[in-house]
Amino acid sequence: MAVRPVAPSALGRMVAKDPRLVFDLRNGTSPRDGLADKITAFFKIVEFTEARNA
C-alpha cells in the first residue's frame, strides 16, 4: 500500500475477499496458516508482475 495507493478494504478484498483483513492485521490479529499463504502468494504475484512490466 505504501508503493501503490490502494484502499485497505480493496486490498483485503483482492487478497482474501475480506474487506476487514488489513484493519484486523493492523490491530494485531494473526492470520491462519492458509490465509498467510494466500497473502504471501498474492504479493509474490504482484512483485513478479511489476518486475516483468518494468
Order of alpha helices (4+ residues) and beta strands (2+ residues): alpha-alpha-alpha
